[in-house]
Amino acid sequence: MYLNNPNIILPEDQNTIVWKYLDLSKFLNLLLSKKLFMSRSDKFEDQYEGTFSEPTFEEIKKLSIDNPDFLHYYKTHREKVAISSWHINEYESFAMWQIFTQNSEGLAIQSTIGRLQKALHPETHFTQYIGEVNYIDYKKEYIPFDDMFFPFLFKRKSFQYEREVRIISDTSESSIKLNDGLKISVDINELIEKIYIHPKSENWYKKLVIDLVRQLGFDFQIEKSDLESDILI
C-alpha cells in the first residue's frame, strides 16, 4: 500500500498500463522472494538522478550560505532513497526491449497504476510513494524543493522516451542502510497482470517460462510478444 501525497502527480486513470522489462534471473528472483528490487537513487546510470536543475541549485546555494547543512542534507539524501522504474505505454515498446533486455531471453511485466498501488504492502520503517516523472530542461527550468520527493520526480528531457512512473522509498527516517538498493514486499498476483516473452525468443524459451511460473504456483497469462510476428505479404 502506498501513501497519498497531494504534491505528487499520477495518471488519473487507474487502468493506465505500465511495463517493466527485465531478464529471466531478475524475474525469477521477484517470484521466489515476493520482493521487488529498488535501486538506490545515486546508483543509476544518469548522474543527475535525484539532483536539481541549475536554477534550483543556485537558489539552494544561496540558502546554504548561512546553513551549510542544508545543501549537505540534499546531497546525502540520495543515498537513502530507492526507486523502481516502470514505463507508461498502452502497448509494449520495441525501444524498451532493446534497452532493458540484453538478449532474446528477456521478459516484460504488464501491470497498471492501480495494480502497483494495491501490490505494495504497508511499510512501518520508511515512506513510500508512486509518482509520474516530469521531463524538463535542467539548464532553464525550476524544480521545486518544498517536497523532498521532487528531485526524484524530475529528469532531463533527453530521457522523455522513458515515460516513467516510479515507486519511491525514502528510508532517511530509519536505520536501514542501502547498499545497491532495497527489496520491498509486494503482492505478486496484484503486481503482475500479464507476462510477455521477448519477441526474438524461441518457442522452447516460452515453454520454459510457463513451466517455471506454474511450478512456483502462479497462473498469470503469458504470451510471446508479437513484435516479430510473420509479415502478411
Residue frames relative to the residue before (quaternion, step in Angstrom):
aa qw qx qy qz dx dy dz
M 1.0000 0.0000 0.0000 0.0000 0.00 0.00 0.00
Y 0.2375 -0.7872 0.5535 0.1326 3.59 -0.84 0.92
L 0.4829 -0.6564 0.4943 0.3026 3.57 -1.22 0.44
N 0.4205 -0.6957 0.5217 0.2589 3.55 -1.10 0.69
N 0.0098 -0.7753 0.6312 -0.0225 3.56 -0.91 0.97
P 0.3798 -0.7701 0.4616 0.2227 3.63 -0.37 1.19
N 0.6314 0.5439 -0.3400 0.4357 3.60 1.20 -0.37
I 0.6863 0.4745 -0.2685 0.4814 3.58 1.23 -0.44
I 0.2899 -0.7954 0.5185 0.1202 3.54 -0.71 1.19
L 0.0118 -0.7597 0.6501 -0.0049 3.53 -1.19 0.80
P 0.5978 -0.5236 0.4299 0.4286 3.63 -1.14 0.40
E 0.4975 -0.6868 0.4415 0.2932 3.59 -0.89 0.91
D 0.6594 0.5066 -0.3053 0.4640 3.58 1.07 -0.72
Q 0.3777 -0.7522 0.5012 0.2008 3.57 -0.54 1.19
N 0.6718 0.4988 -0.2874 0.4662 3.58 1.23 -0.46
T 0.3268 0.7371 -0.5173 0.2868 3.60 1.24 0.27
I 0.3612 -0.7677 0.4944 0.1891 3.58 -0.69 1.14
V 0.0436 -0.7751 0.6303 0.0076 3.57 -1.04 0.89
W 0.2245 -0.7866 0.5703 0.0743 3.53 -1.22 0.68
K 0.0661 -0.7441 0.6588 0.0886 3.51 -1.32 0.46
Y 0.1872 -0.7861 0.5850 0.0689 3.57 -0.72 1.16
L 0.1463 0.8008 -0.5597 0.1554 3.59 -0.75 1.03
D 0.5290 -0.6218 0.4632 0.3449 3.57 -1.26 0.25
L 0.7163 -0.4848 0.2943 0.4066 3.57 -1.28 0.35
S 0.6459 0.5336 -0.3390 0.4280 3.61 0.92 -0.83
K 0.6710 0.4798 -0.3025 0.4776 3.61 0.94 -0.82
F 0.6238 0.5412 -0.3307 0.4567 3.56 1.07 -0.74
L 0.6789 0.4792 -0.2916 0.4738 3.58 0.89 -0.92
N 0.6148 0.5440 -0.3422 0.4573 3.57 1.05 -0.72
L 0.6211 0.5363 -0.3275 0.4684 3.58 1.08 -0.77
L 0.6938 0.4758 -0.2806 0.4620 3.59 0.88 -0.95
L 0.6871 0.4985 -0.2874 0.4437 3.58 0.91 -0.91
S 0.7595 0.3809 -0.2024 0.4870 3.57 0.89 -0.91
K 0.2397 -0.7726 0.5278 0.2591 3.56 1.25 -0.58
K 0.5837 0.5344 -0.3738 0.4837 3.53 1.14 0.77
L 0.3164 -0.7452 0.5641 0.1622 3.55 -1.02 0.91
F 0.3409 -0.7446 0.5358 0.2057 3.57 -0.78 1.03
M 0.1014 -0.7684 0.6311 0.0332 3.54 -1.05 0.93
S 0.3712 -0.7516 0.5047 0.2063 3.58 -0.78 1.03
R 0.5156 -0.6035 0.5005 0.3456 3.57 -1.10 0.69
S 0.5661 -0.6797 0.3437 0.3153 3.56 -0.76 1.04
D 0.7159 0.4318 -0.2733 0.4758 3.61 1.03 -0.62
K 0.5844 0.5673 -0.3758 0.4421 3.59 1.29 0.24
F 0.4679 0.6778 -0.4461 0.3503 3.58 1.25 0.03
E 0.6259 -0.5487 0.4019 0.3818 3.56 -1.22 0.47
D 0.6577 0.4850 -0.3021 0.4909 3.58 1.08 -0.71
Q 0.3414 -0.7797 0.4904 0.1874 3.60 -0.41 1.22
Y 0.6246 0.5505 -0.3341 0.4418 3.59 1.23 -0.35
E 0.4099 0.7461 -0.4517 0.2670 3.58 1.29 -0.19
G 0.8438 0.1277 -0.1195 0.5073 3.56 -0.78 1.07
T 0.5814 0.5520 -0.3898 0.4530 3.60 1.25 0.24
F 0.5222 -0.6478 0.4622 0.3066 3.56 -1.32 0.03
S 0.5603 -0.5562 0.4836 0.3780 3.53 -1.30 0.32
E 0.6940 -0.5036 0.3158 0.4062 3.59 -1.22 0.41
P 0.6622 0.4949 -0.3382 0.4497 3.68 0.82 -0.81
T 0.6656 0.4943 -0.3028 0.4700 3.59 1.00 -0.80
F 0.6472 0.5298 -0.3184 0.4462 3.57 0.98 -0.84
E 0.6249 0.5343 -0.3375 0.4584 3.60 1.03 -0.75
E 0.6590 0.5002 -0.3068 0.4705 3.57 1.01 -0.78
I 0.6442 0.5168 -0.3190 0.4649 3.58 1.00 -0.84
K 0.6246 0.5465 -0.3416 0.4411 3.60 1.00 -0.78
K 0.6377 0.5216 -0.3249 0.4644 3.59 1.01 -0.80
L 0.6756 0.4905 -0.2890 0.4684 3.57 0.98 -0.87
S 0.6773 0.5161 -0.2832 0.4412 3.57 1.19 -0.57
I 0.4397 0.7138 -0.4578 0.2960 3.59 1.22 -0.20
D 0.7694 0.3066 -0.1626 0.5363 3.57 0.92 -0.91
N 0.7696 0.2347 -0.1348 0.5784 3.58 1.27 -0.17
P 0.1485 -0.8454 0.5078 0.0725 3.62 0.34 1.23
D 0.5775 0.5940 -0.3809 0.4106 3.60 1.15 -0.48
F 0.5435 0.6385 -0.3838 0.3869 3.56 1.22 -0.55
L 0.7042 0.4388 -0.2503 0.4989 3.59 0.86 -0.97
H 0.6277 0.5438 -0.3336 0.4460 3.59 1.00 -0.81
Y 0.6346 0.5407 -0.3375 0.4371 3.58 0.98 -0.81
Y 0.6628 0.5053 -0.3111 0.4567 3.59 0.92 -0.87
K 0.6503 0.5213 -0.3179 0.4520 3.57 1.02 -0.79
T 0.7349 0.4227 -0.2363 0.4748 3.59 0.84 -0.95
H 0.5229 0.6534 -0.4103 0.3625 3.59 1.20 -0.43
R 0.5780 0.6062 -0.3690 0.4029 3.59 1.11 -0.67
E 0.6539 0.5318 -0.3098 0.4400 3.59 1.11 -0.67
K 0.7093 0.4471 -0.2422 0.4882 3.58 1.27 -0.32
V 0.6562 0.4917 -0.3000 0.4874 3.58 1.31 0.05
A 0.1087 -0.7900 0.6023 0.0358 3.58 -0.93 0.96
I 0.1727 -0.8156 0.5519 0.0197 3.55 -1.04 0.87
S 0.1040 -0.7352 0.6642 0.0870 3.55 -1.17 0.73
S 0.2165 -0.8216 0.5215 0.0788 3.58 -0.58 1.20
W 0.0530 -0.7726 0.6326 -0.0035 3.55 -1.09 0.91
H 0.3671 -0.7453 0.5307 0.1680 3.55 -1.15 0.75
I 0.2922 -0.7546 0.5639 0.1653 3.60 -0.75 1.07
N 0.3297 0.7192 -0.5633 0.2383 3.57 -0.73 1.05
E 0.4809 -0.6638 0.4842 0.3059 3.57 -0.95 0.82
Y 0.7779 0.2280 -0.1015 0.5766 3.55 1.15 -0.73
E 0.6029 -0.5224 0.4319 0.4208 3.58 -1.25 0.26
S 0.3465 -0.7643 0.5212 0.1555 3.56 -1.15 0.64
F 0.4464 -0.6846 0.5141 0.2603 3.58 -0.81 1.02
A 0.6482 0.5293 -0.3141 0.4484 3.58 0.98 -0.88
M 0.6638 0.5062 -0.3095 0.4553 3.60 0.94 -0.84
W 0.5913 0.5493 -0.3667 0.4627 3.59 1.08 -0.68
Q 0.6975 0.4903 -0.2760 0.4437 3.57 0.88 -0.96
I 0.7021 0.4889 -0.2686 0.4427 3.57 0.96 -0.90
F 0.8291 0.3080 -0.1140 0.4525 3.57 0.76 -1.06
T 0.7075 0.3249 -0.2815 0.5609 3.61 1.22 0.05
Q 0.3797 -0.7842 0.4581 0.1762 3.56 -0.67 1.15
N 0.7973 0.1026 -0.0564 0.5921 3.59 1.15 -0.42
S 0.7101 -0.4697 0.3140 0.4202 3.57 -1.25 -0.16
E 0.6203 0.5505 -0.3451 0.4394 3.60 1.23 0.22
G 0.3911 0.7222 -0.4793 0.3093 3.57 1.11 0.68
L 0.2566 -0.7445 0.5988 0.1457 3.53 -1.37 0.25
A 0.1737 -0.7511 0.6185 0.1523 3.54 -1.29 0.31
I 0.2601 -0.7358 0.6070 0.1497 3.54 -0.92 0.98
Q 0.1548 -0.7619 0.6207 0.1013 3.56 -0.88 0.94
S 0.0657 0.7805 -0.6161 0.0837 3.56 -0.88 1.00
T 0.3447 -0.6981 0.5640 0.2752 3.58 -1.25 -0.41
I 0.6714 -0.4661 0.3728 0.4392 3.57 -1.27 0.25
G 0.6686 0.5125 -0.3007 0.4470 3.58 0.89 -0.92
R 0.6539 0.5082 -0.3110 0.4662 3.58 1.01 -0.79
L 0.6110 0.5391 -0.3541 0.4590 3.60 1.00 -0.74
Q 0.6672 0.5142 -0.3038 0.4452 3.56 0.87 -0.95
K 0.7122 0.4562 -0.2572 0.4674 3.58 0.91 -0.93
A 0.6385 0.5712 -0.3258 0.3999 3.59 1.11 -0.65
L 0.6320 0.5548 -0.3408 0.4203 3.59 1.11 -0.60
H 0.3274 -0.7324 0.5648 0.1932 3.56 -0.95 0.91
P 0.5773 -0.5780 0.4288 0.3857 3.63 -1.07 0.59
E 0.1757 -0.7808 0.5937 0.0837 3.57 -0.94 0.92
T 0.2930 -0.7776 0.5340 0.1562 3.57 -0.87 0.94
H 0.7067 0.4972 -0.2569 0.4328 3.60 1.18 -0.52
F 0.8110 0.0733 -0.0413 0.5790 3.61 1.19 -0.29
T 0.4954 -0.6491 0.4919 0.3022 3.54 -1.29 0.37
Q 0.1150 -0.8059 0.5807 -0.0008 3.53 -1.13 0.73
Y 0.0059 0.8006 -0.5975 0.0449 3.55 -0.93 0.96
I 0.2369 -0.7104 0.6321 0.1989 3.53 -1.36 0.27
G 0.1010 0.8125 -0.5656 0.0988 3.57 -0.83 0.96
E 0.4467 -0.6640 0.5322 0.2762 3.54 -1.25 0.52
V 0.4395 -0.7139 0.4889 0.2412 3.57 -0.96 0.92
N 0.2652 -0.7343 0.6059 0.1530 3.55 -1.11 0.83
Y 0.2225 -0.7837 0.5694 0.1105 3.59 -0.93 0.87
I 0.0445 0.8308 -0.5438 0.1100 3.56 -0.54 1.22
D 0.5386 -0.5621 0.5091 0.3671 3.54 -1.40 0.07
Y 0.3205 -0.7992 0.4784 0.1723 3.59 -0.32 1.26
K 0.6305 0.5253 -0.3482 0.4531 3.60 1.19 -0.24
K 0.7959 0.3217 -0.1391 0.4937 3.58 1.12 -0.62
E 0.7611 0.4160 -0.2122 0.4503 3.57 0.93 -0.87
Y 0.4646 -0.7126 0.4889 0.1934 3.49 -1.23 0.74
I 0.1877 -0.7409 0.6337 0.1196 3.58 -1.06 0.84
P 0.3961 -0.7132 0.5135 0.2660 3.64 -0.59 1.01
F 0.1510 -0.7960 0.5751 0.1136 3.59 -1.04 0.63
D 0.3922 0.7056 -0.4959 0.3198 3.56 1.12 0.66
D 0.7217 0.2732 -0.2300 0.5929 3.59 1.29 0.08
M 0.4782 -0.7198 0.4265 0.2671 3.59 -0.69 1.10
F 0.6484 0.5282 -0.3299 0.4379 3.61 1.19 -0.36
F 0.5072 0.7019 -0.4123 0.2830 3.61 1.15 -0.47
P 0.6376 0.5279 -0.3692 0.4224 3.67 0.85 -0.72
F 0.6984 0.4624 -0.2647 0.4778 3.59 1.16 -0.57
L 0.6819 0.4493 -0.2811 0.5041 3.57 1.31 0.05
F 0.6517 0.4239 -0.3243 0.5390 3.55 1.27 0.47
K 0.0168 0.7748 -0.6317 0.0166 3.56 -1.09 0.78
R 0.6266 -0.5390 0.4057 0.3902 3.53 -1.30 0.31
K 0.6374 -0.5670 0.3747 0.3631 3.56 -1.16 0.67
S 0.5429 0.6337 -0.3924 0.3869 3.59 1.19 -0.49
F 0.7211 0.4251 -0.2356 0.4938 3.59 1.19 -0.53
Q 0.3106 0.8026 -0.4706 0.1947 3.58 1.28 0.22
Y 0.5822 0.6042 -0.3625 0.4057 3.59 1.16 -0.62
E 0.5910 0.6053 -0.3640 0.3897 3.61 1.17 -0.49
R 0.0908 -0.8285 0.5438 0.0983 3.61 1.17 -0.62
E 0.1646 0.8774 -0.4287 0.1388 3.49 0.93 1.04
V 0.0660 -0.6985 0.7076 0.0835 3.47 -1.29 0.67
R 0.1041 -0.8373 0.5363 0.0218 3.57 -0.90 0.85
I 0.3417 -0.6429 0.6396 0.2465 3.45 -1.35 0.56
I 0.0817 -0.8104 0.5801 0.0040 3.59 -0.78 1.03
S 0.0903 -0.7800 0.6186 0.0300 3.56 -0.88 1.02
D 0.1370 -0.7856 0.6015 0.0479 3.56 -0.83 1.05
T 0.1203 -0.8328 0.5398 0.0240 3.58 -0.44 1.24
S 0.3545 0.7957 -0.4492 0.1987 3.60 1.28 0.12
E 0.6891 0.4534 -0.2860 0.4876 3.60 1.16 -0.43
S 0.6703 0.4655 -0.2972 0.4957 3.58 1.27 0.12
S 0.5592 -0.5961 0.4551 0.3533 3.55 -1.32 0.02
I 0.3927 0.7312 -0.4727 0.2963 3.58 1.30 0.10
K 0.1737 -0.7689 0.6075 0.0979 3.56 -0.95 0.90
L 0.2418 -0.7788 0.5652 0.1245 3.55 -0.69 1.09
N 0.2165 -0.7392 0.6196 0.1510 3.56 -0.94 0.86
D 0.8006 0.0229 0.0120 0.5987 3.59 0.10 -1.25
G 0.7929 -0.2010 0.1562 0.5536 3.56 1.14 -0.51
L 0.4795 -0.6446 0.5352 0.2609 3.51 -1.31 -0.50
K 0.2195 -0.7457 0.6086 0.1591 3.57 -1.10 0.67
I 0.1087 -0.8040 0.5835 0.0359 3.57 -0.79 1.02
S 0.5081 -0.6484 0.4788 0.3036 3.57 -1.07 0.76
V 0.0026 0.7945 -0.6061 0.0380 3.56 -0.98 0.93
D 0.4483 -0.6200 0.5629 0.3128 3.54 -1.31 0.39
I 0.3531 -0.7854 0.4692 0.1957 3.58 -0.20 1.30
N 0.6777 0.5042 -0.2987 0.4442 3.59 0.90 -0.91
E 0.6461 0.4820 -0.3107 0.5036 3.56 1.17 -0.53
L 0.6604 0.5441 -0.3024 0.4199 3.54 0.97 -0.91
I 0.7933 0.3039 -0.1310 0.5111 3.57 0.86 -1.02
E 0.1924 -0.7741 0.5948 0.1000 3.56 -0.75 1.06
K 0.7907 -0.0873 0.1158 0.5948 3.56 0.96 -0.92
I 0.2541 -0.7441 0.5981 0.1550 3.56 -1.23 0.56
Y 0.1380 -0.7640 0.6244 0.0855 3.56 -1.02 0.85
I 0.3301 -0.7346 0.5650 0.1794 3.55 -0.98 0.93
H 0.6554 -0.5433 0.3584 0.3833 3.57 -1.08 0.78
P 0.5289 -0.6773 0.4081 0.3082 3.64 -0.84 0.95
K 0.7169 0.4288 -0.2582 0.4854 3.63 1.13 -0.51
S 0.4646 0.7076 -0.4339 0.3086 3.58 1.27 0.06
E 0.5009 -0.6354 0.5023 0.3052 3.55 -1.30 0.44
N 0.6591 -0.5257 0.3634 0.3964 3.59 -1.24 0.42
W 0.6145 0.5559 -0.3554 0.4325 3.61 1.04 -0.73
Y 0.6351 0.5410 -0.3326 0.4397 3.57 1.11 -0.72
K 0.6250 0.5228 -0.3351 0.4730 3.57 1.02 -0.78
K 0.6520 0.5084 -0.3144 0.4665 3.59 0.95 -0.89
L 0.6253 0.5419 -0.3333 0.4521 3.60 1.00 -0.82
V 0.6679 0.4978 -0.3012 0.4642 3.59 0.87 -0.95
I 0.6497 0.5155 -0.3180 0.4594 3.59 0.92 -0.90
D 0.6651 0.5050 -0.3034 0.4589 3.59 0.90 -0.94
L 0.6610 0.5097 -0.3100 0.4552 3.60 0.90 -0.90
V 0.6604 0.5112 -0.3064 0.4569 3.57 0.92 -0.93
R 0.6667 0.4966 -0.3034 0.4656 3.59 0.93 -0.89
Q 0.6503 0.5217 -0.3199 0.4500 3.60 0.96 -0.85
L 0.6838 0.4623 -0.2824 0.4889 3.57 1.13 -0.59
G 0.5935 -0.6440 0.3288 0.3535 3.58 1.30 0.17
F 0.5728 0.5720 -0.3926 0.4364 3.59 1.20 0.37
D 0.1598 -0.8179 0.5480 0.0727 3.58 -1.10 0.60
F 0.3038 0.7597 -0.5353 0.2099 3.60 1.05 0.56
Q 0.6335 -0.5689 0.3881 0.3528 3.54 -1.25 0.59
I 0.0875 -0.7893 0.6075 0.0168 3.57 -0.97 0.93
E 0.0238 0.7991 -0.5977 0.0601 3.56 -0.77 1.07
K 0.4201 -0.6433 0.5559 0.3173 3.54 -1.23 0.38
S 0.5413 -0.6106 0.4666 0.3412 3.58 -0.99 0.82
D 0.2889 -0.7687 0.5445 0.1707 3.59 -0.98 0.81
L 0.3327 0.7589 -0.5018 0.2482 3.60 1.19 0.38
E 0.7462 0.3346 -0.2007 0.5394 3.60 1.18 -0.50
S 0.3013 0.7771 -0.5078 0.2177 3.60 1.15 0.50
D 0.6625 -0.5344 0.3526 0.3887 3.56 -1.23 0.51
I 0.4575 -0.6657 0.5107 0.2945 3.56 -1.05 0.76
L 0.4956 -0.7078 0.4376 0.2487 3.59 -1.15 0.64
I 0.6501 0.4810 -0.3337 0.4844 3.62 1.22 0.02
